[in-house]
Amino acid sequence: NEEDLDALGKVLCKCILDDHPVGLRLGGAAIEIMLGVHERRSLRSVGSALDAMEEYDCLLAKGWRSLLKGGGPFDTLRTTDFDPTLEDTDITMENVASCILSGVKYRIEGQRTSSWSAIHRGLSHPVNLCLQLSGFSTDQLMVMIHGKSEISADDLLKSICWPGSDPQEAEEAGFHEAGMEKVPQYFRNVIEESLDKERRRQLLEWCASLSALPCDGIKQRIRLRLWKGTDETQLPFVRTCTKE
């Protein structure tokens, strides 16, 4: 409902302000519609509109693209088959491209006008970022909102503050004590050699409550801590608010 979509817009606004990617996969056209720039980007021409349509209905986009390239047959088609708001006339070689463009706009935007308005309303509260965000390319906006979901070992290693790089950090972390010096290196080896991309993503989510990396990396890196008074029967735990 519109209340939920308004809340979604607020979440997106908060995530953008905090550089906290949502990991939610939104199509480029959806982001453009929320910012009001779709008419001059994805929906500017029939070709770019069909590219956008493939993210939502790939079979319909494929059929319309084939119709456009093949030049027919048009004898069973009417303009209203593409967009019911158009005047009901025959489809011809002269109007098929404009009808397909109208059809894409109707299905992506027109059928969901109230939903897009609710998301836009939430995205504009409490700060309207639409004007500032419209200056970014669609690819940049997608990275900003989605983050980097495929995380390499190097990405994950750079997201962690390693105690061995700073004596003070090592002391605060607790790994300076005898027998504990090699523990961070063991952990590093596990990340480098034993974790696949899904496990790396899960580790990031567990440590930092992030399902994807921000486009510029984590501002507050994950810090390792040795908790005293525990034994091998106790599992590690995390404080996501302080990333420890």
Phi, psi and omega in degrees: 000172186294329178296318178293321180291324174299317178296322177300317177299320178295320178298316179299317179300314180297317181295321179293316180297323184268001183055048181240094184299144184276339183075347179289130184275102175256134178293157180301319180296323179298316179296318180296320179296319179299328181265353179077027182244008186294327183295333179255008178235257186300325184256028181278334183213166182294324180295311180292328178293319178293325175300317179293322182297330181298335178286342186246322180210086187294327181292316178294318178299318180296318180295316179292324178294319177296319178297319181294317182283324184279344178072033177131189000285148183249359191296336181258003185253147175235159180302325181288347174292335178268313182217111183295349179275351179282160173293136185284101179222176178290154173269132179229171176300330183285330185247358185297321181295315181292326178291320177296317178299316178296322180295319177296313179301319181295317184285323182277320186249307189299320180289346187235029185304313182294325180292314179298322180296322179293317178296316179299321179297317178292320180295333182270006182233132003274352181238128178275104183265000189301318181295316180293318183289332182295345177282346179272151175291163180297321178298319178295320179295321180295319177294320181297319183274316183280326188077187180259105186274334176267105189255122178280167176299320180295319177302315183290319179299321180288343180274357183246136175273106186276125184302327183294344183278349183210118182304320180294319178296321179297320180292317179295326181286336178095002183271006179280346183289153183303133179089350183253353188299328186270354183300312178302323179293323176299316180296318178300317180298322178298315180296316184289325192246338192242345185260129172277180187296326179290320177294323177295319178297318180295322179295318177299316181295321179292319184281322190236003182057039178235130177269356177205157178277139172301156186299332179255016181083174181285128179289314177257103186291155179292133182247133179273140180223139175264111181272121183279160179081016178246168176223184187292352179274349183259136180278155175298154173224168189224150171244097187292335181293327178252001181054049177242000000 
